[in-house]
Amino acid sequence: MLHYKVVVSGRVQGVYFRAFTQKSAKKHHIIGAVRNLEDGRVEVIATGDENNMQLFLQECHKGPIFSGSFEK
């Protein structure tokens, strides 16, 4: 199992990024949490197997339409 903490910056609040991330996590059998940070970024805590985690992280990197950039 892999465990990641990812901080996503850019246009991630007000564009349904958390809902997008939760849907992607469920799809890829990832468990964890996602929350808005006070500075406008979003924090994702994720645990899952290597293959599913890679797919999940790729989707987080892409994000929903009009979202921002990815930063680890």
N, C-alpha and C positions, 0 to 999 in steps of 0.2 A: 504494500500500500504506500502511496505517496501522499504527502501532506504539504499543501502550499498555502501561503498567505500572499495574496496579490492585491496591489493597490492600483486602481484604475483612475486615470486622470483625463481631463478634457471635458467634453460635453456629456456627462454621465448622469447628472441629476435632472429630472424633469423630462427624460426621454425613455422612461420605463426600463432603464438598464438593470435595476434589481430584479424586476419581474422576468426580464429576458434571461438573466443569469440563473435564476431559480428554475426556469423551464428547461434550460440547457443542462443544468446539474441533474435534474430528474431524468432527462432523456439519456444521459451518460452514466447514470448510477453513481453520482458523486454526492457525498454528504458534506454538510458544513453550514456556513452562514454568510450572509451578505448584508452590509449596512452602509449608510451614508456617513461620511466623516464631516466634521465641522468645516473643514477647509474646502469642501466641494468635491472631494474625491470619493470613490467608493472602495471599501475594503471587502475582499472575498477570502474566506477561509474555506479550503476545499480538501477533501480526502477521498481517494479512490485508487483503483488500479492504474498502472502505467498507461495502457492503451486508451482507456476512457478518459483519463486525466488529460492526455495530449489533445484529444478531440474537444474536450471541454475548454481547455485553455485557448485553442484556436478560435472557438466561437466567442470567447470572452474578448479576445484580441480584435475580432471583427466587430462585435457588438451589434446592437440594433441600429437601424438607419438613423442617421444624425448623431451618433454617439462619438465619443472622443478616442484618445489614444490609450495604449496599454503600457504600463510601467510595473516592473517587478520590484 
